Amino acid sequence: MLRVGPARLTAGLEHTRRIDLPAHRTLHGEPVLRDIETLIAQVNEVDMRGRGGAAFPVGRKMRAVADAAGARESVVLVNGSEGEPASFKDTMMLIRNPHLVLDGAVLAAEALHAREVVVAIGSGGEVAEASVSAAVAERRAANVAGGQESHVKIRVVALEERFISGEGGALVRGVNGGEAIPNGRKKRAAESGVDGLPTLLSNTETFAQLALLAEYGPEGYAEYGTAKEPGTILLSVSGGATNPAVVEAPTGTPLIDVLDMCEAEIGDGILMGGYHGAWMSYENALTAVISREGMKAKGSELGAGIVVPLGDSTCPLGETTRVAAYLAAQSSGQCGPCRLGLPDVARALLALAEGTGSTDAVRRTVRAVERRGACFHPDGTARFVLSSLDAFESDIALHLEYGSCGRPCRGVLPLPENEDQPEYRVEVDWTRCQGHGLCAHLLPEFVELDEYGFPSFKTVPGWMAKDARRAVDMCPALALRLNESVAVRAG
């Protein structure tokens, strides 16, 4: 954990691994409860936005829940499911500073007269889950001892963590006992969320920011940062950084200052906003500032505060291809753009990396998924892929001319370390094969035909398993069989 400027979200963390309740109260005091109108007015005064990536106005969410609830119950839902592999700021807060997050959630719950606070954490976050559960127990014990902690019920829920599990609809569905995948239909949590009740849903850092706003007031909160986007922000810096870290910085901080602190070389570019974000060129990164407005001016976006410098020792196109394959495998498979379109995008990128494809082919596959999906996953993937075509134009030219840029793909872009991606081998029964060539038509990137029309197969990655099975099933001579080979690490 590092800082540029003042410590707000990370205050006290330089002295301890985890801030317990007594230490938290010493640092931040007892929160003063507010009615919903006062809370919304203060949130609107600083134009507080959600820190989960979409930057939706928090005041509008609160108003929508308050209006939808009326005399009914409501729920506050903390999105701690950090399915984005390049983000780890929320997990850091839940592990090391859980009471700041809970203070913000409880403030919102008290103002809304909510039934409960639910903290949803991905299944890979056992340490975070234990930390939050311990924080809830600390608050209960304080009340038993005569303390002044809120009596709002707080519940911790562990969900299976996937890239798409942090999407709002997927999160609500998971908390309600279903599979944590998008609903397929747009449904506002503010109207019908946890148990069908109006639900205030935002991510971990957002609730911590709400607690700070209540502590400092709008004027004190706005002492740091820019006039339009006051306050500090948490950044997850990884990739080619020698010193990867969560960094707290005021908005308006030059990006280069954060990179220097993490000993990060920009190299071929920086991915901003994660795997639904966009690449920023070396030249733009030198003068960019940390804010929504600053990133937009450079053709990028701040998103959830994800900063991944690539460096210059790895193959940019290879890195993009492996992430595109991961994103294709992470879809819920509920609609055509995800089930069919994203594997097409990954295949087109793979062909480009091998020097046999074209940027036009990649763009065609991307156009087939844009604005057609049941959730944002296809659009976010499209943005990531298209930005790479512009950012790595010179690298792509080398691949098209020589089949490679000469650099290995080192796996700089983070993917889940514990996620094994199986590979498949298509085996041929040569006593049956008659050289029909249909398999080469169905799996053109992985099948080569000799001069007599007989196939030889490359290893098929896990995200192409469905297509491989289709080729096996459709073989007219029943000559093919699909075997899973030794699994390989995704990262």
N, C-alpha and C positions, 0 to 999 in steps of 0.2 A: 504494500500500500504506500503510495507516494502522494505528494501534494505540490501544487503550484499556488502559492498564496495562502489564504486563511483556511483553518480547519473548521468546517461546519458539520458536514455529514460524517466526517472521520475524526471528530474531536475526541481526544482521549485514547485513540487506538495506538498511539505511539508508545503508550505505557503498559498496555495489557493486550493479551490475545483476544479476550472477550469481555465486554462491559456488562457486568451483572446489574441487577436492579438498584442496589444502593449507590453504586458508582454512577449509574445513569442519572439518578435523581440529583446527585451532587453536581453533575455536569449541566443538566438541562432543567432541573427543577420539576415541580409538579405542574402538569398542563392545566390551563384554565379552560374549562368547557365553554363552548359557544353555541348559540342557536344556529340553525341552518342558514338564516338570512345573513347573519354576521359573518359566518364562515365563507359563504359564497362571495360576499362583498370583498373580503380580504383576498381570497383567491383570485378574483377578477382584477383587483387593483394591481397585482403583480403579473397578471396574465399567465398564471401557472399552467403549464402543459404537462401531459402525461410523459413519462420518461421511458416508456416501453417501446418507442419507435414511431408511433403514429402521430405523436405530439398533439393529441386531441385536447381542447380546453377543458380543464378539470372542473371549472365552474359550471359549464354546460352539462357535464355528466351529473354533477350534484343536483342541479335544477331538475334534470329529467327524472332522476330517481325520486326526488321529493314530490314532484308533481304526480308521478305514476303511483307512488305509494299512498298519498292522501292519508286516510286513517288506517291503512293496512300496514302490515309489517314489511320491513325491507331487510336486506343483507349487505354487508360490506365484504368484498372478496379481494384478497391480496394475491396478485399473480406473482408467485415466486417460482414458477416453472420455467427455468431458463433453458429452453430447448435449443437456443442458438449456440452452436459450439464455440463461437468466438467471443461470447459474452460471459463474464463471471463477476460483474459488479454486484448484482443482486444477491448472488450466493454469498459473496463476501459480507454484505450487510446483514443477512440473516444469520450467518455464523458469528460474526464479531460484534454487531451492534443491533441485535434484534429488538431491543426496547424502543429505539427511536422509530422503527417501522411500526411497532404495535401502538405507540403513542398516536401516530397519525391516523391509523386505522380506527382506533377507539374514539378519537375526536370526531371523525366522520360518523361513526356509528351512533354516538351519543346525540349528535346534532340531528341525525335522521331518525332517531328513535328506532334504530335497527335491532332486529332480533339477535343477531350474532355477527361476529367477525370470523371469516374463514380464511385461513392462510394455506394456499395450495402450493405444494412443493414437488418438484420432479423426483421420481424414484431414485435417480442417481445422486440425490442430495441428502444422503443419510445424516451427514454431519449437520447440515443446515436444519433438517427436520428435528434433530435432537436438541439443537440450540434453541429453536423457537419453542419447542415443547418445554424445555427447561425454563424459558422466560415466562411462559404461561403459568407454570408451577410456582415460580417466584412471586408472581402477582397474586396468585391465590393465597399463598402463605402470608404475604404482607397484609391481605385483607383479614385473614384469620387472627393476625396479631394486632388488629385494630388500625391498620393503615388506611389510606385514602384512595387506594387504587379503584378504578372503575369496575363495576360488577358486570359489565357487558361480557357475555359468553364468547370465548375465543376457541376456535376449533382448528386443528391442524390436519390437513388431508394430503396424503402422498399419492401422486399420480404417476402412471407410466410416462416416462419422459421421451418425447420425440421432438423433432424440429417443429412440427405443427401443433404440438400440445399446448404451446403458450398462446395460441390464437384464442380470442375471447370466447367464441362459441365452443371451441374444443375444451377449454378450461371449465366452462359451466357444465358442459356435458359430462366431463370426467368427475367433477364434484358431485353431480347428481347420480353417479353410479354407473354411467355409461362409458363407452370407449372415448378416450380423450382425442377425438378427431372433430374437425369442423362439421357443423350441422348439415351443410349443403344448401341451406336456405338462410338468408340474412335475418337474424333475430337479435334485437337489441336487448342486452342484459338489463338495461335500465328499466325495461318494461316487464321482462320475464327472464329471470336468471336462476339462481340457486333455489330449488324447490318451487319454481314458478313465480318467485317473488321479485319485485324490483330490486336490482342489485347494482351497487356501486363497485365497478370493477376497474382496478388500475394496478400498475406493477409496483414492485417493492420500493424502488427509489422514490416514486411519486408520493407514497404515504410518509416516507421519511422527510421529504421536502415539506409536506403539509405540517408535520410536527414542528419543523424549524420555523415555518411561517407563523404558527401560533406562538412560538416562543419569542421570536424577535419582533413580531408585528411587521406590517408591510414596509415601513420605512427602514427598519433595521435589516430586514431580509434583503432589501434592495441596495444595501451599502456596497455590495460587491456585484460584479457582472456588468452587463450592458444595460442601458436605459430600457430597451425594448425587451430584453430577456434577462432579468435580474437573477442573482443568485449564483451558486456554484453547481457543478455537474460532475457526475462520476463517469469516467472513461475506462473501458477495458482495452488495454494495449497489449498486443501479442504479436504473432507472426514472426517477422525478422528482428524483433526487439531483443537485444542481449539481456535486458532486464525487464521482462514482461511484468505488468503490474496493473492494479486498479489505481487510477490517478484522479484525485479531486482537484478541479480547477475552476476558477470563475469563468463564466461566459465572457468571450472577448479575448481570451488568452490565445496568443499565436500557437498554431498547431506545432510549429517547429520546436517551441519550448518544451512541449510535452514529449516530443520524439527524442530531443536531446537528453531529457531526464531519464528516459527509458533506454538510452543508448541504441536507438533504432536508426538504421539506414533506410532511406526512402527507396532507393533502387529504382525498379521499373514503375513503381506506383504504390498507392495506399488504398486499401479497401475501407471505405467509410460506411457505417450503417449495417455491417454484417452481410450475410448471404442473400438478403433481399435488398441490399444497398447498391452502391456504385463505386467504381474505381476512380481515383483522382490521380492526375498526372504528377510527375515530379515537380514540374514548374508551378502548378497550382498549389501544391502542398507547401512550398516554400513561403507563400504569402497568405495562406488560409488562416482564418481565426475560428476558434471553437464557439460556434453558435449556429442556430438553425439558419439565420440570415447569412452568416459568413460562409457556411457550406453551400448554400444555394447559389451564392455569387460565383462559386467555383464549379458549378455544375454537378455538385454532389449533395449529400444530405447527412445530417447528424445522426438521425435515427435513434437507436438506443445507446449511443455513445461508444460504438465499437470502432476501434482504430487498429488496422492490421497492415503495417508496412511490409512490403514484399521483399525488399532487399534486392541484390543483383546476382545471387548465386544459384537461384532456382529458375526453372522454366515457367514463365507466366502463363502460357497457354496450357501447359500440363497441369498447373495448379487449378486453373479455371475448370478444366475438364474433369478433374477428380471431384471437385465440389459440385459440379453440375450432375455428375453421376450420383453423388450422395443425395442431392435434392430430389432427383427423380425417384430414388428408393424411399425417400421419406414422405412421399405423398400418401394421402389416405385412399387413393384409387377410386374415388366416388364419382368422378366425372371424366369425360374424354380428354380434356386438356391435361389432367394430371396422369391418368392411367396410360394414355397413349402418347400425348404430346411431349411431356417432359422426357421420357426415354428417347423420343425422336431428337430432341434438342441435345441430349447427352451424346447420342450416336453421331450427330452432325459435328459436334465439337471434337469428338474422338477422331473422326475422319480428317478434320482440319489439322489436328495435332500430328497426325501421321503423314500429312502432306498430300492426301488424296481427296480432300474435300474442298470447300470454298466458303468464304464469308457469306456469299449470297445464299448458299444452302442453309447455313445457320440462321440467317435472318428469316428465311421462309418458314423454318420450323418454329421460330419464336413467334412469328405473326399468327401462327395457327393456335397458339395458346393464350396470347394476350387478350385480356378483357373477356374471356370465355369461360373461366373457371367458376366453380361454386364457392371458392374462397380466394384469398389473396395470394396463395402460394404460387400459382402459375405466373401471375403478374410480377411478383417479387423476383422469381427466378429469371424471368425475361429481362428485367432491369439489370440484374447482375451480369447476365451473359452479354447483353448488348453493349454495356459499358466496357466490357473487356475487349470487344472487337475494336473499339475506338482507342482505348488506352494502350493496347499492345499491337498496334498496327505493324511496327517494324519487326517484332518477334514473329508475328503471323507470316510475314513475307518470307522470313527464313525457313519456316516450316513448309511453306508451299514450294519453295525452291529446292530445299535439301532434305525435307522430311523430318527435320529437327532443327532446333536453334543451337544445339551443341551443349546445352546445359541440362543436367538431370532434374527431374521433378523431386524436390527434397521433402515435400509435404509440409511446407511452411504454413499454409493455411490450416488452422486447427480443425480437426474432426474428432469425434468421440474416440478416446483411446481404447475404450472397452467394447467398441462395436466392431465385430468381425464381419467382413463382407465375404460370403462364400463365392467361390468361382466354380464354374461348371465346364465339363468337357463332354463334347458330343463324340461318341464312339460309333464307328461304322462296322456293320457286319458285311464284310466284303463278299460273302457268298450270296448275299441278297441284293447289294447295291447294283443298279443298272444304269447309273449316270444320268438320271432324269434332270438334275440340276435345280430342282425346286427349292432345295435347302439354301442354295446360293441366292436365290431370289428373295427368300424370306429372311435370311441373315447375311446380307451382302458384306457387312463389315467384318464378319468372322469366318467366312467360307471362301476358299479359293478353289477354282476348278482347274484341273490340268487340261492338257490338250485333247484328252479323250472325254472330258466332261465329268470326271470323277472328283469328289471333293476332298479337301483337307481342311481341318477346322482349327481355328485359334481358340484359346481359352475364352470362355464367355463369362463376363462379370455378372454378379448377382442381380443387378438391376435389369439385366436382359434375360433373366431366367424364363419369364413368360413367353417371350418371343422364341427362345430356344426350344421350349416344350412344344410350341405350336409347330415349329419346323419338324420336330421328331414325330409328332402326331400326324402330320400331313404327308410324310414320306410315302409315296405310292408303293414302294417295295418293302416297307416296314423294316428298313435297314439301319435305323438310327436308334441310339439309346443315350439318355442324358445322365451323367454321373457327377455328383458334387465332389469337387477336389478339396485339398487342404485349404482351410479358410485363411484369409490374409487380413492384416490390419487395414482399417479404412484410412488411417492417418499415416 
